[in-house]
C-alpha cells in the first residue's frame, strides 16, 4: 500500500516518494472521495487530500463506507443549497437527492423569538402540498421553499403567518424574489434574510417583508455614512411636512402604481378627495405624486425616515 497527503492546491506534503508530486487538475475539481486507476482520493477534515494506492477490492469497500458516512438527508442537502455550501456540481447532486433543479422557486424565511424545534413539523403538516420543503436553519429560523407555479407568494406568506398567529408566536418573515434554478437558492435566501434585517428597522411589531417591495429601504440601509447626511436632511423636511395619515395615503398610492381610481377604491375615498389630498402633498413637499420621477423621490425620502428613525 502506498499513501500520500496533498495540500488543497494539489501539491504533495508528505508520503511515498514514488507517488506524483502534484495531483491531476481534475481530481481537485471532483467531489471526493473518488477512486481512479487503483487509487483512492479522499478529502480530509483539514482540507488536505489523502491518496491511497492499494488492492482495488479493499479500496472499493473503503470507498463505500466513506460514501455512507458522508450521506445526508434531502432536507440537509436543501439546507446546504440555501447556505451555498454544496459546491459546483449542483445539478447532478439535485438529481441524487431528488430535488428538481430547473424549477422557479421562492424562499420564505421566518425568524421566531423562541426555539423552533417543535414548530417545523406543524408547518410541514399545514403546508402539506407537493413541492414544498420546510427546513430548520438553526434554533430560531425556518425556511419554506416552494415552486412559484404552485401558489401565489402572498397566499403562502398568509398561510405561514396564520400558523404562527394560531400558535401565538412572534415572528418576522422575509420573502425573496423568484430564482430560476436550485443554484440561485442561496442568493434568494440572502434576499429573504436582508428583508428581515431591514424590515425589523421599519416595524418593531414584526411583519412580512417582500424583498422586492422594500428595495429603497434596502438600498438606503447599505449606504456609506458620507452619503447619508444629505439624504437625512431632506427626509427630515418631508417628515415635518406630512403627518402619519398623509404618509400612509402616499404609500397606498405607490402601492397601486400611482393609479388614482385604484387608490381611491382601496382607501375608501372619493376620487376628488384623493386628488385634493395629492395636491396638498405637492403643496407641502413640492413633489407631484402623479409624476413618476417625483413620486420615486418622495418614496425614497419616506423610506429614509423609516430606516433612520
RORO-49366 format. One record per residue (C-alpha): residue in one letter; residue number from 0; x, y, z. Coordinates in steps of 0.1 Angstrom, whole numbers, always signed. Example, Ala and Ser with C-alpha at 12.3 -4.5 7.8 and 13.67 -1.06 7.14 Angstrom:
BEGIN
(A, 0, (+123, -45, +78))
(S, 1, (+137, -11, +71))
***
This chain:
BEGIN
(X, 0, (+0, +0, +0))
(X, 1, (+13, +35, -9))
(X, 2, (-1, +67, +7))
(X, 3, (+5, +104, +4))
(X, 4, (-10, +137, +16))
(X, 5, (-16, +167, -7))
(X, 6, (-25, +202, +1))
(X, 7, (-57, +219, -11))
(X, 8, (-37, +232, -41))
(X, 9, (-27, +196, -51))
(X, 10, (+10, +198, -41))
(X, 11, (+23, +168, -21))
(X, 12, (+30, +175, +15))
(X, 13, (+42, +140, +26))
(X, 14, (+41, +104, +16))
(X, 15, (+56, +77, -7))
(X, 16, (+83, +91, -30))
(X, 17, (+71, +71, -59))
(X, 18, (+37, +89, -60))
(X, 19, (+32, +120, -81))
(X, 20, (+43, +154, -66))
(X, 21, (+11, +170, -78))
(X, 22, (-24, +158, -82))
(X, 23, (-41, +160, -116))
(X, 24, (-63, +191, -120))
(X, 25, (-95, +171, -125))
(X, 26, (-91, +155, -91))
(X, 27, (-91, +189, -74))
(X, 28, (-123, +198, -92))
(X, 29, (-140, +165, -84))
(X, 30, (-163, +157, -55))
(X, 31, (-143, +134, -32))
(X, 32, (-139, +106, -24))
(X, 33, (-134, +90, -58))
(X, 34, (-114, +60, -70))
(X, 35, (-93, +61, -101))
(X, 36, (-67, +37, -115))
(X, 37, (-64, +17, -83))
(X, 38, (-60, +49, -62))
(X, 39, (-85, +64, -37))
(X, 40, (-86, +102, -33))
(X, 41, (-103, +115, -1))
(X, 42, (-108, +149, +14))
(X, 43, (-95, +153, +50))
(X, 44, (-111, +174, +77))
(X, 45, (-83, +200, +75))
(X, 46, (-89, +205, +37))
(X, 47, (-59, +184, +26))
(X, 48, (-63, +154, +3))
(X, 49, (-52, +118, +10))
(X, 50, (-41, +94, -16))
(X, 51, (-41, +56, -10))
(X, 52, (-30, +31, -37))
(X, 53, (-38, -5, -28))
(X, 54, (-58, -35, -38))
(X, 55, (-89, -23, -57))
(X, 56, (-114, -46, -38))
(X, 57, (-102, -32, -5))
(X, 58, (-104, +3, -17))
(X, 59, (-140, -3, -30))
(X, 60, (-151, -13, +4))
(X, 61, (-134, +17, +20))
(X, 62, (-150, +40, -6))
(X, 63, (-184, +26, +1))
(X, 64, (-180, +32, +39))
(X, 65, (-169, +68, +31))
(X, 66, (-199, +74, +9))
(X, 67, (-222, +61, +36))
(X, 68, (-206, +83, +63))
(X, 69, (-210, +115, +42))
(X, 70, (-246, +108, +30))
(X, 71, (-270, +134, +42))
(X, 72, (-308, +137, +41))
(X, 73, (-327, +156, +14))
(X, 74, (-335, +184, +39))
(X, 75, (-299, +187, +49))
(X, 76, (-290, +189, +12))
(X, 77, (-315, +217, +7))
(X, 78, (-302, +235, +37))
(X, 79, (-267, +233, +22))
(X, 80, (-282, +248, -10))
(X, 81, (-295, +277, +9))
(X, 82, (-262, +283, +27))
(X, 83, (-243, +280, -6))
(X, 84, (-221, +251, +6))
(X, 85, (-230, +224, -19))
(X, 86, (-202, +231, -43))
(X, 87, (-202, +235, -81))
(X, 88, (-219, +202, -92))
(X, 89, (-253, +214, -81))
(X, 90, (-273, +199, -109))
(X, 91, (-261, +163, -105))
(X, 92, (-264, +165, -67))
(X, 93, (-300, +177, -71))
(X, 94, (-307, +145, -92))
(X, 95, (-290, +124, -65))
(X, 96, (-313, +138, -37))
(X, 97, (-345, +140, -58))
(X, 98, (-346, +178, -58))
(X, 99, (-357, +194, -91))
(X, 100, (-330, +217, -104))
(X, 101, (-347, +237, -132))
(X, 102, (-377, +249, -113))
(X, 103, (-386, +285, -104))
(X, 104, (-389, +289, -67))
(X, 105, (-392, +314, -39))
(X, 106, (-377, +313, -4))
(X, 107, (-396, +323, +27))
(X, 108, (-376, +327, +60))
(X, 109, (-393, +331, +93))
(X, 110, (-374, +343, +123))
(X, 111, (-390, +334, +156))
(X, 112, (-384, +347, +191))
(X, 113, (-382, +312, +206))
(X, 114, (-369, +277, +198))
(X, 115, (-383, +264, +165))
(X, 116, (-378, +227, +171))
(X, 117, (-414, +220, +179))
(X, 118, (-429, +240, +150))
(X, 119, (-412, +225, +120))
(X, 120, (-435, +195, +119))
(X, 121, (-465, +218, +124))
(X, 122, (-456, +239, +94))
(X, 123, (-449, +207, +73))
(X, 124, (-484, +195, +82))
(X, 125, (-501, +228, +74))
(X, 126, (-482, +232, +42))
(X, 127, (-486, +196, +32))
(X, 128, (-485, +202, -6))
(X, 129, (-464, +189, -34))
(X, 130, (-430, +205, -39))
(X, 131, (-430, +225, -7))
(X, 132, (-399, +220, +15))
(X, 133, (-397, +231, +52))
(X, 134, (-361, +233, +66))
(X, 135, (-349, +241, +101))
(X, 136, (-320, +265, +96))
(X, 137, (-309, +269, +132))
(X, 138, (-326, +272, +166))
(X, 139, (-348, +302, +157))
(X, 140, (-351, +303, +119))
(X, 141, (-372, +282, +95))
(X, 142, (-371, +283, +57))
(X, 143, (-400, +274, +34))
(X, 144, (-392, +268, -3))
(X, 145, (-420, +264, -28))
(X, 146, (-424, +263, -65))
(X, 147, (-436, +297, -79))
(X, 148, (-462, +279, -100))
(X, 149, (-478, +261, -71))
(X, 150, (-491, +291, -51))
(X, 151, (-492, +329, -50))
(X, 152, (-465, +343, -27))
(X, 153, (-490, +364, -8))
(X, 154, (-511, +333, -2))
(X, 155, (-481, +313, +11))
(X, 156, (-470, +342, +33))
(X, 157, (-505, +344, +47))
(X, 158, (-506, +306, +54))
(X, 159, (-473, +307, +73))
(X, 160, (-484, +339, +92))
(X, 161, (-517, +323, +101))
(X, 162, (-500, +293, +115))
(X, 163, (-477, +313, +138))
(X, 164, (-507, +335, +148))
(X, 165, (-526, +304, +158))
(X, 166, (-496, +292, +178))
(X, 167, (-493, +327, +194))
(X, 168, (-457, +331, +182))
(X, 169, (-440, +364, +175))
(X, 170, (-420, +363, +142))
(X, 171, (-405, +383, +114))
(X, 172, (-406, +369, +78))
(X, 173, (-386, +377, +47))
(X, 174, (-397, +367, +12))
(X, 175, (-372, +365, -16))
(X, 176, (-376, +373, -53))
(X, 177, (-380, +343, -75))
(X, 178, (-350, +322, -85))
(X, 179, (-348, +303, -118))
(X, 180, (-330, +271, -105))
(X, 181, (-315, +255, -75))
(X, 182, (-281, +272, -80))
(X, 183, (-298, +305, -72))
(X, 184, (-314, +294, -39))
(X, 185, (-285, +308, -18))
(X, 186, (-290, +342, -34))
(X, 187, (-327, +340, -27))
(X, 188, (-320, +330, +8))
(X, 189, (-298, +361, +13))
(X, 190, (-326, +383, -1))
(X, 191, (-350, +369, +25))
(X, 192, (-325, +375, +53))
(X, 193, (-319, +410, +41))
(X, 194, (-357, +417, +40))
(X, 195, (-359, +406, +77))
(X, 196, (-329, +427, +87))
(X, 197, (-342, +459, +72))
(X, 198, (-379, +451, +79))
(X, 199, (-371, +449, +116))
(X, 200, (-360, +486, +114))
(X, 201, (-393, +496, +98))
(X, 202, (-416, +479, +124))
(X, 203, (-410, +469, +159))
(X, 204, (-441, +447, +160))
(X, 205, (-429, +422, +133))
(X, 206, (-443, +416, +99))
(X, 207, (-438, +401, +64))
(X, 208, (-413, +417, +42))
(X, 209, (-411, +411, +5))
(X, 210, (-376, +419, -8))
(X, 211, (-390, +434, -40))
(X, 212, (-413, +457, -21))
(X, 213, (-386, +474, +2))
(X, 214, (-358, +479, -23))
(X, 215, (-355, +516, -14))
(X, 216, (-351, +508, +22))
(X, 217, (-326, +480, +14))
(X, 218, (-305, +504, -7))
(X, 219, (-307, +532, +19))
(X, 220, (-297, +509, +48))
(X, 221, (-265, +499, +29))
(X, 222, (-254, +535, +20))
(X, 223, (-220, +546, +34))
(X, 224, (-220, +572, +62))
(X, 225, (-208, +601, +40))
(X, 226, (-238, +596, +17))
(X, 227, (-264, +596, +45))
(X, 228, (-262, +632, +58))
(X, 229, (-278, +649, +28))
(X, 230, (-305, +623, +25))
(X, 231, (-313, +626, +62))
(X, 232, (-317, +663, +60))
(X, 233, (-342, +662, +31))
(X, 234, (-360, +632, +46))
(X, 235, (-365, +651, +78))
(X, 236, (-380, +680, +59))
(X, 237, (-405, +656, +43))
(X, 238, (-413, +641, +77))
(X, 239, (-421, +675, +92))
(X, 240, (-443, +684, +63))
(X, 241, (-465, +653, +63))
(X, 242, (-485, +637, +91))
(X, 243, (-487, +599, +96))
(X, 244, (-521, +596, +79))
(X, 245, (-509, +615, +48))
(X, 246, (-477, +594, +46))
(X, 247, (-499, +563, +47))
(X, 248, (-520, +576, +19))
(X, 249, (-489, +583, -2))
(X, 250, (-477, +548, +4))
(X, 251, (-511, +534, -7))
(X, 252, (-508, +555, -39))
(X, 253, (-473, +540, -45))
(X, 254, (-487, +505, -38))
(X, 255, (-513, +509, -65))
(X, 256, (-488, +522, -91))
(X, 257, (-499, +558, -90))
(X, 258, (-534, +548, -101))
(X, 259, (-559, +573, -87))
(X, 260, (-590, +552, -92))
(X, 261, (-575, +521, -76))
(X, 262, (-561, +540, -47))
(X, 263, (-594, +558, -41))
(X, 264, (-612, +525, -41))
(X, 265, (-589, +507, -17))
(X, 266, (-587, +538, +6))
(X, 267, (-625, +543, +6))
(X, 268, (-621, +578, -7))
(X, 269, (-639, +597, -33))
(X, 270, (-617, +603, -64))
(X, 271, (-620, +641, -60))
(X, 272, (-610, +638, -23))
(X, 273, (-579, +618, -32))
(X, 274, (-569, +643, -59))
(X, 275, (-573, +671, -34))
(X, 276, (-551, +653, -9))
(X, 277, (-525, +646, -36))
(X, 278, (-525, +683, -44))
(X, 279, (-519, +691, -7))
(X, 280, (-489, +668, -6))
(X, 281, (-475, +686, -36))
(X, 282, (-481, +720, -19))
(X, 283, (-465, +708, +14))
(X, 284, (-435, +689, -1))
(X, 285, (-430, +702, -36))
(X, 286, (-434, +666, -50))
(X, 287, (-461, +659, -76))
(X, 288, (-470, +623, -70))
(X, 289, (-487, +620, -104))
(X, 290, (-453, +624, -119))
(X, 291, (-433, +592, -118))
(X, 292, (-399, +606, -111))
(X, 293, (-412, +629, -83))
(X, 294, (-432, +600, -68))
(X, 295, (-400, +579, -67))
(X, 296, (-381, +607, -50))
(X, 297, (-408, +611, -23))
(X, 298, (-409, +573, -19))
(X, 299, (-371, +573, -12))
(X, 300, (-374, +601, +14))
(X, 301, (-403, +583, +32))
(X, 302, (-382, +551, +32))
(X, 303, (-352, +570, +46))
(X, 304, (-373, +583, +76))
(X, 305, (-382, +547, +84))
(X, 306, (-347, +534, +82))
(X, 307, (-331, +563, +101))
(X, 308, (-356, +567, +129))
***
